[in-house]
């Protein structure tokens, strides 16, 4: 399985509005300026790039077929 490479952080502002903060995990690993501190109340969602989601879907189909066929079903 390919790991997610993006994070979306939903943060509520003092005025009640909500903002989305998008972080590329690859960049954040190498560039300290790309890192963000998680605050109490933040919602953190891992996100796949489109090609990663497709690749994981194909891997799941192949894995499911191998398991199903090895059980004789």
Buried (B, 14 or more C-beta within 10 A) or exposed (E): EEEBBBBEBEBEEEEEEEEEEEBEBEEBEEEEEEEBEEEEEEEEEEBBEEEBEEBBEEEEEEEEEEEEEEEEE
